[in-house]
Amino acid sequence: MPDLYLAQLCKQFAPSTPATYSGTKGRAEFDFGHCIMRASNRYLTLVVEAEDEQSLARMQHLIGLRLERCMWREKPVINWVRST
């Protein structure tokens, strides 16, 4: 099911944010960063890169809200992990 959520997420972004997906991969381009999405058998992994801390927080908030809308039946657990 993660691939279905990836598709739904990209479709939700599409009206206001350029978003593309194919199979198990997707990408959304914001004015202040981008999000790369990958679906596996059990997980949807999101990699978010932004211009600054404020933009990163904004993207995490927006993406989290959209993901919760897509997965309202399952109530997703979103764990943001920083990498350097």
N, C-alpha and C positions, 0 to 999 in steps of 0.2 A: 503493500500500500504506500510506502514512501514515494514511489514514482508518481502515484496519483496526486498526492499532496504537493509534490514538486510542480506538476502541471497546473493544479489549482492556484498555487501561490503565484506562479508566473502570469496566469490569466488575470488574477486580481491586480497585479502590478501594471499590466499592459496599458490600461487606459491613460495612465499618467506618467508611467516610467517605462522606458524601453526594456522589454524582457523577452528572452528567448529560451526555449527548452527543446530537448530532443532526447527521448528515452529516459536515461537516468542522469542527465546533466542539464543545468540551466544557469542563466545569468541575468541579473537585473542591473541596469546602469542608472544610478542616481546622479544628480548634479554635483554631489559632494562625496561620492564613493561608489563602490559596487559590491554586489553579493554574488558569489559563485555557489551553486547548489549541486549536490550529488546525492543520489538516492541509492541505497543498498537494499538488501532484503529486509532489514530491520530498522534502518535509521535514515533520516534525512539530515545530511551535514551541510551547514551553511558556513561559508568563509566570507567574512565581511572586512573590507578595507575601506578606510575613510581618510579624508584630508587631515583631520584633527580630532581631539577627544570629544568635542561637542558634536561633531558630525557622526562620529562612531556611536555615541549614545543615542543620537536621533535615529540612526539606521537600526540599531538594535530594538528600539522602541517600535518603530514602524513595522519592521519585519515580524517582531513578536506579535503585534496586534493582528496582522494579516494571517499569520500562521494559526493563531488561536481561532480565527474565523473559519479557516479551512478545516481545522481539526476539532471543532466544537464538541463532537460526540466523544472524542477520546481524551480531551483536556491534555494537551501536550506539555511535556516537561522540557523547558528550554534551558540549557546550560551553556552560557557564554564562557568560553575559555580563551584567555589571551595567549598569544604566542609572540615571540620576539624575533 
